[in-house]
C-alpha cells in the first residue's frame, strides 16, 4: 500500500509540518524530498531563491492523536471548523509562503475509525495516483492523500494476577455492623413517661459505635441532661409520682376551650347602612 503498512499494521498520520531540510526535520518525521513523478519537492517562493522548505509527516502514535482530514486553502478562505494550520520547523529567518496553506484536523485516536494514512506530492497536475484523493495544488505541486481504516496501536490493559490474600484484603468488604439493641431494658410501668425514658435508653445504645475502641463525638457531648424531679420514678415505688398532674377528660377540655364565635357571626350578619338616592344627589 505504498508505505502505509508495516508488517501488516496500517499506521495513520499523526502530524504534518513544514521543514527547511533534514537537520530541522523533527524526530520521527519523514521528509518528502521527491515527488511521485521524480521532481524535486523543494517548495520555493521564487526561482531566485535556491533554499526552500519541504513537507514532512509523522506516524508516531505515542501522543494519542491522528490526522483525520487534510485540506488546502487560500489566504482568503477561513480555516474550517476543527482544523489547524500545520506546524513549521524552519531555519531562522525562513518563512513559508502564505498564498496557500495546508490545514489538518487532529483528533484523538480512539474517536475515529478512519484517518489519513499517507500523503504524496506530484509536480504535474495531469498525473493521477491510484487509491489517492487530490487535496489541491499548492505552489506548483499537487498534494494527494489516502484515507482508510487503520490499526489501533493503543496498548490494552492486561489484568494483573492478584494473590488470594491481597484479593481478600482489597475486594472483600467487612460486614455491615448491625444496630445494637438494649439487652436488658428497664422494667417500668406502662405509660407515656416510662415509654419516653425507655426510648432515650434505646437511642443511647444505638448511638454507640460497633467498635467500642472508636469514640464518636456529637454536639450533645458535655451538655448535662436530667429529668424534671416531678417526673422521676422512685425505685421502690409501684406507681409514678403524678400527684401534680391532672388528667383532663374530653368534656373538660371542651368546656375550658369551647368558643362559639357568636360575636363574629353577629358582626357578619349586620346589614350595611343604606344610603338614599336623595341624600346622594345632595
Backbone bond lengths (Angstrom), bond angles and torsions (degrees), N, CA, C in turn:
res aa  C-N    CA-C-N  psi(-1)  N-CA   C-N-CA  omega(-1)  CA-C   N-CA-C  phi
1 X - - - 1.453 - - 1.530 111.67 -
2 X 1.317 116.11 29.88 1.461 121.85 173.02 1.527 112.10 57.84
3 X 1.329 115.27 58.23 1.464 119.27 171.41 1.498 115.07 86.21
4 X 1.366 117.95 3.97 1.456 118.32 -178.06 1.513 112.44 -94.25
5 X 1.348 118.78 -10.09 1.454 121.33 -178.81 1.507 109.95 -116.52
6 X 1.305 114.94 151.19 1.455 122.35 177.18 1.518 106.85 -142.33
7 X 1.371 115.92 98.57 1.458 122.37 -176.83 1.525 110.55 58.19
8 X 1.330 117.23 44.00 1.450 121.56 177.38 1.514 115.15 83.20
9 X 1.327 118.49 -3.66 1.464 122.63 -179.33 1.522 108.65 -98.21
10 X 1.319 117.35 121.64 1.470 122.57 178.99 1.521 108.02 -90.21
11 X 1.310 115.68 114.07 1.464 120.48 -177.01 1.529 110.27 -104.26
12 X 1.317 118.13 133.63 1.469 120.99 178.84 1.519 111.31 -87.02
13 X 1.334 115.39 166.15 1.458 120.06 172.25 1.520 109.78 -74.28
14 X 1.314 116.05 139.20 1.458 121.03 178.19 1.519 112.70 -113.12
15 X 1.327 117.75 -14.45 1.468 121.02 178.88 1.521 109.06 -164.73
16 X 1.346 115.33 150.32 1.469 123.26 174.92 1.519 106.86 -133.26
17 X 1.331 117.69 140.80 1.467 120.14 -175.62 1.526 110.18 -153.92
18 X 1.348 113.87 167.65 1.463 122.52 171.36 1.523 107.82 -99.47
19 X 1.349 116.38 145.69 1.463 120.49 176.34 1.528 108.80 -147.24
20 X 1.310 115.77 150.38 1.466 119.97 -177.67 1.526 111.61 -75.82
21 X 1.319 117.03 -41.97 1.467 120.95 -178.65 1.530 108.17 -164.05
22 X 1.316 115.90 -170.48 1.465 120.03 -178.05 1.524 112.02 -67.10
23 X 1.317 118.04 -27.44 1.468 119.91 -178.92 1.530 111.60 -72.52
24 X 1.317 117.86 -31.56 1.462 120.87 178.95 1.522 112.57 -93.79
25 X 1.330 116.16 -6.97 1.462 119.34 -179.63 1.530 109.35 -69.60
26 X 1.322 118.99 128.06 1.467 120.64 -177.24 1.528 111.74 -65.25
27 X 1.298 114.22 162.39 1.457 120.48 177.71 1.534 109.81 -66.21
28 X 1.323 115.40 147.26 1.467 122.96 -179.33 1.526 112.19 68.18
29 X 1.339 118.99 13.92 1.459 122.45 174.63 1.534 109.59 -106.00
30 X 1.324 116.15 147.91 1.459 122.74 177.52 1.525 108.67 -109.30
31 X 1.327 116.55 123.64 1.463 121.72 -177.49 1.523 109.23 -89.41
32 X 1.333 117.17 133.07 1.467 122.56 177.18 1.529 107.42 -96.27
33 X 1.330 116.11 102.51 1.463 119.94 -177.85 1.521 112.90 -105.96
34 X 1.344 118.60 -10.80 1.457 122.48 -179.48 1.527 108.23 -131.74
35 X 1.326 116.50 135.84 1.455 120.40 176.38 1.526 109.48 -78.79
36 X 1.328 116.49 171.08 1.455 121.28 -178.93 1.527 112.13 -69.32
37 X 1.322 117.72 -19.94 1.467 120.09 177.14 1.519 112.23 -101.57
38 X 1.353 117.17 15.66 1.457 120.48 170.89 1.505 116.21 90.56
39 X 1.319 119.77 6.93 1.461 121.54 -179.17 1.523 110.01 -90.43
40 X 1.341 114.26 161.06 1.460 119.85 176.79 1.528 109.06 -70.99
41 X 1.318 117.21 131.26 1.469 121.83 -176.18 1.515 111.90 -95.62
42 X 1.360 115.85 33.81 1.459 120.91 -179.64 1.531 108.34 -89.18
43 X 1.338 115.48 116.53 1.461 120.65 178.07 1.530 108.79 -81.29
44 X 1.333 117.17 121.71 1.463 121.76 177.97 1.518 108.92 -124.74
45 X 1.348 114.66 153.63 1.467 120.18 -179.00 1.529 111.48 -80.42
46 X 1.343 118.13 -27.04 1.464 121.61 178.34 1.518 108.02 -158.66
47 X 1.332 116.52 167.43 1.458 120.00 -179.38 1.523 111.97 -69.98
48 X 1.325 117.88 -20.45 1.461 120.05 -179.07 1.521 112.12 -76.54
49 X 1.307 117.17 -18.00 1.465 121.03 -178.74 1.520 108.30 -99.33
50 X 1.305 116.72 116.78 1.462 120.93 -179.30 1.528 111.37 -78.48
51 X 1.313 116.73 -42.42 1.465 120.41 -177.85 1.517 109.35 -80.09
52 X 1.302 116.24 139.29 1.456 120.82 -179.82 1.525 110.44 -141.48
53 X 1.301 114.86 -138.07 1.465 119.12 -179.56 1.518 108.39 -151.25
54 X 1.315 114.77 161.05 1.451 121.75 -174.86 1.540 109.50 -123.18
55 X 1.306 112.80 162.43 1.454 119.97 174.55 1.533 108.30 -95.16
56 X 1.318 116.71 138.30 1.458 120.89 178.50 1.531 108.93 -139.16
57 X 1.320 115.56 161.30 1.470 120.83 -179.08 1.519 109.82 -146.29
58 X 1.320 114.86 162.19 1.465 121.62 179.79 1.518 109.64 -129.70
59 X 1.342 115.12 150.31 1.462 122.55 174.74 1.522 111.44 -124.95
60 X 1.308 115.43 25.95 1.462 121.11 178.40 1.525 109.29 -81.53
61 X 1.310 116.89 111.29 1.474 121.87 -176.13 1.522 112.90 -92.59
62 X 1.318 117.12 12.33 1.466 118.43 -179.60 1.526 112.32 -66.50
63 X 1.339 116.81 -23.05 1.466 119.82 178.67 1.509 113.90 -79.89
64 X 1.326 118.01 -8.81 1.463 120.68 178.01 1.516 114.92 76.69
65 X 1.365 118.39 16.34 1.458 122.20 -179.66 1.524 109.38 -125.55
66 X 1.351 115.76 152.11 1.461 121.76 177.32 1.522 109.02 -135.76
67 X 1.345 115.50 157.93 1.466 121.76 176.26 1.527 107.57 -89.77
68 X 1.316 116.49 111.64 1.468 120.56 -177.61 1.525 112.58 -90.04
69 X 1.348 118.47 -20.10 1.463 120.84 -179.32 1.522 108.86 -159.88
70 X 1.329 116.06 157.56 1.459 122.17 179.95 1.514 108.25 -144.28
71 X 1.344 117.45 140.62 1.451 122.86 -178.88 1.520 110.21 -141.26
72 X 1.352 114.88 159.34 1.468 123.35 172.64 1.523 107.40 -116.17
73 X 1.332 117.26 124.28 1.459 121.46 -179.35 1.529 108.96 -127.39
74 X 1.321 115.52 160.06 1.463 120.91 177.34 1.518 109.97 -90.66
75 X 1.317 115.53 172.30 1.452 119.71 -179.22 1.528 112.31 -69.95
76 X 1.351 117.16 -14.38 1.456 120.17 178.65 1.528 112.66 -92.24
77 X 1.327 116.85 -12.60 1.466 120.60 -179.10 1.523 109.98 -85.75
78 X 1.330 114.93 145.65 1.468 120.36 173.64 1.520 108.64 -80.18
79 X 1.304 115.93 141.76 1.459 119.51 -179.74 1.527 109.32 -66.04
80 X 1.322 118.99 133.56 1.475 121.05 -177.84 1.528 111.02 -62.92
81 X 1.338 113.87 156.59 1.463 120.29 -179.96 1.527 110.30 -64.77
82 X 1.306 116.16 130.76 1.453 121.76 179.06 1.511 114.44 88.43
83 X 1.349 118.03 -3.28 1.464 121.88 -179.47 1.532 110.10 -100.09
84 X 1.317 115.17 163.54 1.472 121.90 175.19 1.522 108.31 -146.86
85 X 1.333 116.04 152.11 1.457 120.13 177.75 1.524 109.65 -70.50
86 X 1.340 115.64 147.55 1.461 119.32 -178.29 1.528 109.67 -70.91
87 X 1.317 115.66 155.94 1.470 121.43 -176.89 1.530 110.58 -72.79
88 X 1.331 115.24 163.23 1.464 121.79 -179.76 1.524 108.98 -126.97
89 X 1.338 115.32 118.73 1.461 121.84 176.93 1.533 106.88 -115.78
90 X 1.330 115.02 82.08 1.459 121.65 -172.00 1.516 111.26 -114.95
91 X 1.324 113.96 166.34 1.452 120.08 174.04 1.528 110.18 -72.02
92 X 1.332 117.51 162.11 1.473 119.57 178.81 1.529 111.08 -57.22
93 X 1.324 115.30 139.25 1.462 124.92 178.89 1.529 113.76 70.35
94 X 1.317 117.85 1.93 1.461 120.49 177.34 1.524 109.41 -87.51
95 X 1.304 116.44 143.10 1.467 121.75 -178.79 1.522 109.89 -134.05
96 X 1.325 114.04 162.03 1.460 121.20 177.82 1.519 108.39 -105.53
97 X 1.317 116.16 137.19 1.460 120.81 179.72 1.526 108.33 -66.13
98 X 1.336 116.74 125.66 1.457 122.62 -172.42 1.531 113.04 -94.22
99 X 1.348 117.70 9.37 1.459 118.27 -178.75 1.520 110.98 -61.80
100 X 1.319 115.65 -42.05 1.452 122.75 171.89 1.515 108.45 -132.45
101 X 1.322 113.90 143.04 1.469 118.20 -175.54 1.521 109.48 -133.62
102 X 1.329 114.35 155.61 1.462 122.00 178.01 1.520 108.50 -104.16
103 X 1.313 116.09 131.19 1.462 121.05 177.15 1.531 108.95 -127.60
104 X 1.310 115.96 150.12 1.461 121.85 -176.85 1.519 109.25 -131.40
105 X 1.327 114.39 158.90 1.460 121.06 172.41 1.529 107.62 -110.24
106 X 1.314 115.64 119.25 1.463 121.94 -178.38 1.525 108.41 -110.59
107 X 1.333 116.04 125.31 1.461 121.39 -175.99 1.520 109.04 -131.89
108 X 1.329 118.42 163.06 1.467 120.56 175.43 1.520 111.48 -61.35
109 X 1.314 115.80 145.48 1.457 120.93 -174.36 1.528 111.59 -64.01
110 X 1.320 118.05 -29.78 1.452 120.51 -178.05 1.516 114.54 -84.93
111 X 1.332 118.46 -1.81 1.465 121.38 -176.28 1.521 113.27 -94.32
112 X 1.341 118.70 -10.43 1.463 121.63 -177.84 1.524 109.34 -135.46
113 X 1.338 114.95 156.59 1.459 121.49 175.41 1.520 112.03 -102.62
114 X 1.340 117.42 -23.57 1.460 121.79 178.92 1.525 108.97 -121.67
115 X 1.331 115.08 153.75 1.461 120.52 -179.20 1.525 108.27 -156.72
116 X 1.337 115.72 178.88 1.461 121.61 175.64 1.523 107.95 -76.69
117 X 1.327 116.55 119.42 1.460 121.16 -176.98 1.524 113.09 -92.77
118 X 1.338 117.10 -26.69 1.465 119.08 -176.64 1.523 109.25 -164.51
119 X 1.329 116.79 154.59 1.462 122.90 174.04 1.521 108.45 -132.21
120 X 1.331 115.78 147.26 1.466 121.01 178.85 1.523 109.06 -143.37
121 X 1.344 115.09 162.58 1.456 122.28 -179.71 1.521 109.92 -122.95
122 X 1.324 115.58 145.68 1.464 121.96 171.22 1.523 108.49 -131.72
123 X 1.337 115.48 150.89 1.462 120.16 -179.28 1.507 112.12 -94.31
124 X 1.304 118.10 -16.59 1.460 122.09 -179.07 1.521 108.26 -114.97
125 X 1.320 116.12 126.39 1.459 120.60 -176.98 1.520 112.62 -69.21
126 X 1.354 118.25 -19.40 1.451 120.75 -178.86 1.516 112.77 -80.88
127 X 1.309 118.14 -12.80 1.465 120.80 -179.60 1.522 109.45 -79.51
128 X 1.340 116.31 135.08 1.458 121.84 -179.66 1.525 109.41 -112.67
129 X 1.310 115.61 141.14 1.461 121.52 177.15 1.521 108.80 -110.03
130 X 1.317 116.53 124.97 1.450 120.89 179.74 1.525 110.50 -69.06
131 X 1.335 115.19 144.28 1.470 123.81 179.33 1.525 112.59 66.99
132 X 1.342 118.49 8.10 1.461 121.56 179.72 1.526 109.27 -117.51
133 X 1.318 115.32 153.12 1.468 122.29 179.05 1.522 108.98 -111.62
134 X 1.330 116.41 134.80 1.456 120.86 179.43 1.529 109.32 -73.80
135 X 1.324 115.75 121.73 1.461 121.19 178.83 1.524 110.03 -85.40
136 X 1.331 117.42 -40.81 1.454 121.96 -179.88 1.510 111.57 154.40
137 X 1.311 116.09 167.44 1.459 120.04 178.15 1.520 109.61 -93.81
138 X 1.331 115.44 146.32 1.455 121.33 -178.50 1.521 108.83 -149.32
139 X 1.316 116.14 114.61 1.464 124.07 175.56 1.529 112.55 53.87
140 X 1.333 116.89 45.02 1.453 120.32 176.19 1.505 114.78 89.48
141 X 1.307 119.38 -3.73 1.456 123.12 178.47 1.532 109.02 -118.05
142 X 1.315 114.64 161.17 1.458 121.27 176.07 1.516 107.80 -115.03
143 X 1.326 115.77 127.68 1.462 121.45 -179.50 1.520 109.41 -96.71
144 X 1.345 115.40 131.32 1.454 122.50 178.96 1.529 109.08 -120.81
145 X 1.338 115.06 150.06 1.470 119.08 176.41 1.527 109.36 -137.95
146 X 1.297 114.49 154.63 1.462 121.13 176.38 1.523 107.67 -124.09
147 X 1.337 115.81 125.24 1.459 121.60 -179.78 1.524 109.58 -112.41
148 X 1.317 115.47 155.41 1.455 119.93 178.02 1.514 110.98 171.48
149 X 1.318 114.87 -174.91 1.459 121.16 178.53 1.524 109.80 -74.92
150 X 1.281 115.75 147.23 1.463 120.88 -178.82 1.523 109.56 -127.02
151 X 1.320 114.28 163.93 1.463 121.26 178.83 1.512 108.88 -91.72
152 X 1.322 116.08 121.98 1.462 120.22 179.40 1.516 109.47 -73.87
153 X 1.313 115.12 126.10 1.471 120.49 179.13 1.512 112.00 -104.15
154 X 1.344 116.75 16.00 1.467 119.28 178.37 1.513 109.42 -67.95
155 X 1.321 119.64 123.55 1.473 121.07 -178.39 1.509 110.93 -64.53
156 X 1.340 114.82 136.67 1.448 121.37 177.45 1.515 110.18 -88.10
157 X 1.295 115.36 139.79 1.464 120.49 -179.55 1.518 108.82 -76.54
158 X 1.316 116.29 122.32 1.458 121.07 179.25 1.528 109.56 -92.98
159 X 1.341 115.97 139.97 1.468 117.89 178.61 1.518 111.32 -67.19
160 X 1.287 116.53 137.56 1.456 122.15 -179.77 1.509 109.95 -91.47
161 X 1.338 114.52 144.29 1.449 119.71 177.06 1.511 109.28 -76.63
162 X 1.310 116.04 122.66 1.456 121.93 -179.75 1.515 108.03 -110.63
163 X 1.299 115.94 129.94 1.456 119.90 -179.91 1.519 110.26 -64.15
164 X 1.336 115.38 160.05 1.455 120.44 -177.19 1.521 111.31 -62.88
165 X 1.331 116.72 -37.93 1.467 119.77 180.00 1.510 112.41 -65.24
166 X 1.369 116.04 -45.07 1.463 119.35 179.05 1.514 110.81 -67.02
167 X 1.329 117.71 -35.53 1.456 120.17 179.59 1.519 110.76 -63.98
168 X 1.316 116.22 -39.06 1.463 118.53 178.62 1.525 111.65 -67.74
169 X 1.345 114.75 -35.87 1.471 117.84 -179.41 1.520 111.75 -71.38
170 X 1.353 117.74 -35.59 1.462 120.03 -172.33 1.522 113.50 -96.04
171 X 1.351 117.56 -29.19 1.447 119.60 -173.42 1.516 113.93 -100.75
172 X 1.339 117.71 -34.30 1.448 119.71 -177.99 1.510 110.04 -82.70
173 X 1.302 115.84 120.82 1.456 120.99 -179.83 1.514 109.58 -88.39
174 X 1.317 117.93 147.36 1.459 119.98 177.96 1.515 110.40 -66.22
175 X 1.331 117.57 150.84 1.465 119.79 -179.94 1.511 111.27 -62.72
176 X 1.328 114.29 146.34 1.459 119.92 179.74 1.518 110.14 -69.22
177 X 1.331 117.73 124.98 1.466 119.12 -178.82 1.517 110.91 -64.42
178 X 1.328 116.06 134.44 1.445 121.95 178.36 1.517 110.03 -84.91
179 X 1.334 117.71 147.67 1.472 119.26 179.13 1.515 111.29 -65.49
180 X 1.312 113.88 140.15 1.463 120.23 -179.97 1.520 109.66 -77.14
181 X 1.298 115.36 145.40 1.455 121.73 176.80 1.515 109.18 -123.17
182 X 1.292 113.56 150.49 1.464 118.66 -179.30 1.521 109.46 -66.18
183 X 1.348 116.00 123.65 1.464 119.86 -178.56 1.514 112.30 -80.14
184 X 1.330 117.11 -28.29 1.468 120.27 -178.22 1.516 108.68 -138.69
185 X 1.328 117.10 77.92 1.462 118.51 -178.19 1.511 110.67 -67.41
186 X 1.333 117.24 151.36 1.468 120.12 -178.33 1.515 111.34 -66.37
187 X 1.323 115.22 140.24 1.459 122.07 178.46 1.522 108.65 -90.49
188 X 1.307 115.67 103.98 1.452 120.97 -179.25 1.507 107.88 -129.63
189 X 1.319 118.00 158.59 1.466 120.03 179.31 1.514 110.57 -63.59
190 X 1.353 114.15 154.23 1.462 119.80 178.83 1.513 110.29 -68.49
191 X 1.298 116.87 140.39 1.461 121.70 -179.54 1.499 110.21 162.63
192 X 1.335 116.12 168.40 1.462 119.99 -177.58 1.514 111.67 -65.94
193 X 1.354 116.51 -39.76 1.462 118.98 -177.68 1.518 110.23 -68.49
194 X 1.310 117.73 -41.11 1.455 121.02 179.61 1.524 110.51 -65.88
195 X 1.328 116.93 -40.61 1.463 119.96 179.95 1.522 111.22 -63.93
196 X 1.336 118.10 -39.16 1.465 121.16 178.92 1.513 110.75 -65.76
197 X 1.311 116.97 -42.07 1.453 119.38 -179.79 1.518 110.92 -66.79
198 X 1.350 116.15 -38.16 1.464 119.88 177.36 1.534 111.01 -65.33
199 X 1.342 117.43 -38.12 1.461 120.77 178.79 1.514 111.11 -64.93
200 X 1.315 117.25 -40.13 1.459 119.88 177.43 1.511 111.18 -61.76
201 X 1.333 116.43 -38.32 1.456 119.70 -179.66 1.530 110.98 -67.31
202 X 1.340 116.68 -39.93 1.462 120.02 179.64 1.508 110.84 -68.58
203 X 1.339 118.45 -40.48 1.461 121.42 179.31 1.514 111.80 -63.01
204 X 1.317 117.06 -36.92 1.460 119.82 177.61 1.521 110.55 -63.87
205 X 1.354 117.02 -35.98 1.454 119.79 178.93 1.525 111.14 -70.79
206 X 1.346 116.62 -36.97 1.457 119.46 -179.69 1.513 112.36 -69.98
207 X 1.328 117.47 -29.56 1.461 120.16 -178.56 1.508 112.51 -73.73
208 X 1.320 118.85 -15.74 1.450 120.74 -178.94 1.521 109.93 -76.01
209 X 1.322 119.85 137.14 1.462 121.39 -179.78 1.514 111.17 -70.48
210 X 1.352 115.50 158.93 1.458 119.94 178.67 1.515 111.34 -65.36
211 X 1.306 116.84 -35.66 1.452 121.28 177.54 1.522 108.20 -92.60
212 X 1.316 115.92 113.13 1.461 119.47 -176.10 1.515 112.67 -68.07
213 X 1.354 117.11 -14.23 1.455 119.43 -179.59 1.521 112.42 -79.34
214 X 1.349 117.14 -13.56 1.460 121.38 -179.75 1.514 108.61 -97.45
215 X 1.303 116.88 123.57 1.457 122.40 179.32 1.525 109.12 -98.83
216 X 1.331 114.19 125.31 1.452 120.53 179.49 1.519 108.95 -102.80
217 X 1.315 117.16 126.97 1.459 123.07 -179.26 1.520 108.00 -102.99
218 X 1.329 116.04 126.69 1.453 121.45 178.59 1.515 109.86 -116.20
219 X 1.328 115.42 175.18 1.460 120.47 -178.23 1.527 112.08 -71.27
220 X 1.327 118.50 -16.12 1.473 121.44 -178.92 1.520 112.91 -92.60
221 X 1.349 116.21 -1.90 1.467 118.04 178.98 1.522 110.43 -63.74
222 X 1.331 116.25 131.53 1.457 121.45 178.66 1.511 114.42 88.63
223 X 1.355 117.31 -6.92 1.469 120.18 179.11 1.526 108.24 -90.66
224 X 1.333 118.71 118.58 1.481 120.34 -178.83 1.529 110.59 -67.69
225 X 1.319 114.85 143.85 1.458 120.60 -179.93 1.526 108.97 -136.50
226 X 1.315 115.90 132.55 1.469 120.73 177.09 1.517 108.64 -155.86
227 X 1.319 115.69 149.54 1.451 121.21 177.89 1.513 111.12 -78.75
228 X 1.310 114.29 153.38 1.460 118.76 173.11 1.525 108.87 -59.33
229 X 1.322 117.51 135.38 1.480 119.13 -177.07 1.515 114.05 -56.66
230 X 1.328 118.63 -29.26 1.466 118.83 -177.04 1.524 111.73 -72.58
231 X 1.387 116.89 -13.06 1.450 119.38 177.84 1.525 112.81 -101.39
232 X 1.317 116.81 0.04 1.458 119.36 179.73 1.515 110.53 -69.50
233 X 1.301 116.49 145.02 1.469 123.22 177.24 1.517 108.28 -108.29
234 X 1.285 116.89 122.37 1.453 121.10 179.91 1.518 110.09 -68.05
235 X 1.338 117.80 143.22 1.477 119.12 -177.62 1.521 112.77 -59.50
236 X 1.359 117.83 -38.58 1.459 120.16 -176.41 1.521 112.94 -92.10
237 X 1.324 116.96 -0.68 1.464 119.41 -177.29 1.510 109.78 -82.05
238 X 1.326 114.54 142.17 1.473 119.82 179.12 1.510 112.16 -86.59
239 X 1.353 116.56 -24.09 1.471 120.28 179.74 1.513 108.94 -131.25
240 X 1.308 118.64 152.32 1.477 120.99 179.03 1.522 111.35 -67.37
241 X 1.315 114.86 156.61 1.457 121.40 178.21 1.522 108.12 -82.12
242 X 1.339 114.99 89.59 1.458 120.64 -176.59 1.511 111.48 -117.06
243 X 1.348 116.31 30.16 1.463 119.22 -176.71 1.518 111.34 -65.73
244 X 1.328 117.22 -33.32 1.454 120.17 -175.45 1.525 112.78 -87.62
245 X 1.323 117.39 -0.21 1.458 120.53 -178.98 1.514 109.11 -105.71
246 X 1.330 116.43 125.74 1.461 122.38 178.68 1.520 108.68 -104.30
247 X 1.293 114.88 123.47 1.460 120.37 179.03 1.523 107.83 -91.02
248 X 1.339 117.13 118.09 1.454 123.05 -177.10 1.515 110.63 -93.61
249 X 1.313 114.32 143.47 1.454 119.66 175.33 1.518 109.51 -84.85
250 X 1.351 114.85 173.71 1.452 119.52 179.51 1.526 111.46 -65.05
251 X 1.326 116.94 -37.28 1.457 120.53 178.92 1.508 111.52 -67.50
252 X 1.365 117.45 -37.50 1.469 120.43 177.22 1.525 110.66 -62.70
253 X 1.313 116.07 -41.12 1.472 119.24 -179.00 1.518 110.52 -67.75
254 X 1.349 118.12 -39.74 1.453 120.36 179.14 1.526 111.34 -67.73
255 X 1.323 117.23 -38.17 1.466 119.73 178.82 1.528 111.89 -67.14
256 X 1.334 116.39 -34.50 1.466 119.49 -175.56 1.525 112.14 -80.47
257 X 1.313 116.16 -35.57 1.474 119.20 -174.18 1.526 112.64 -113.50
258 X 1.336 117.46 11.54 1.455 119.58 -178.96 1.529 110.23 -69.55
259 X 1.337 115.95 137.45 1.458 121.44 -179.95 1.519 106.99 -145.21
260 X 1.321 115.94 123.97 1.471 120.78 -172.24 1.513 114.23 -88.97
261 X 1.327 118.54 -11.59 1.457 122.82 -177.37 1.536 110.98 58.59
262 X 1.325 116.52 33.04 1.468 120.57 -178.48 1.519 111.39 -67.22
263 X 1.311 117.07 -39.17 1.465 120.64 -179.23 1.521 110.57 -64.72
264 X 1.304 116.36 -41.67 1.460 119.55 -179.17 1.529 110.58 -67.65
265 X 1.320 116.70 -40.82 1.457 119.10 179.37 1.529 111.34 -65.14
266 X 1.347 116.68 -38.38 1.453 119.93 179.08 1.532 111.15 -65.31
267 X 1.308 115.83 -39.73 1.457 119.38 178.97 1.520 111.65 -66.70
268 X 1.322 115.96 -34.33 1.462 119.15 -179.83 1.519 112.06 -72.20
269 X 1.358 116.52 -27.93 1.466 119.97 -177.59 1.528 112.91 -85.11
270 X 1.297 116.90 -10.92 1.462 118.76 179.71 1.530 110.19 -63.94
271 X 1.362 113.67 134.62 1.464 118.27 179.78 1.524 109.59 -81.12
272 X 1.341 115.27 143.70 1.454 120.09 178.15 1.517 109.30 -71.82
273 X 1.334 121.58 141.61 1.475 124.17 179.55 1.514 110.63 -62.26
274 X 1.319 114.89 134.75 1.457 120.93 -179.54 1.514 110.43 -89.19
275 X 1.287 117.47 140.29 1.473 123.47 178.75 1.507 107.18 -107.52
276 X 1.318 116.89 121.01 1.471 120.43 -178.53 1.509 110.68 -70.06
277 X 1.312 115.23 155.24 1.472 119.42 -178.28 1.514 111.55 -70.99
278 X 1.343 115.77 -30.36 1.474 117.91 177.89 1.501 111.84 -66.63
279 X 1.344 114.88 -39.14 1.471 117.69 178.78 1.503 110.06 -67.14
280 X 1.328 116.95 -38.27 1.472 119.81 -179.83 1.516 111.30 -65.90
281 X 1.398 115.86 -32.02 1.462 117.50 -179.24 1.494 111.37 -71.93
282 X 1.367 115.78 -34.07 1.461 118.04 177.37 1.502 111.49 -67.81
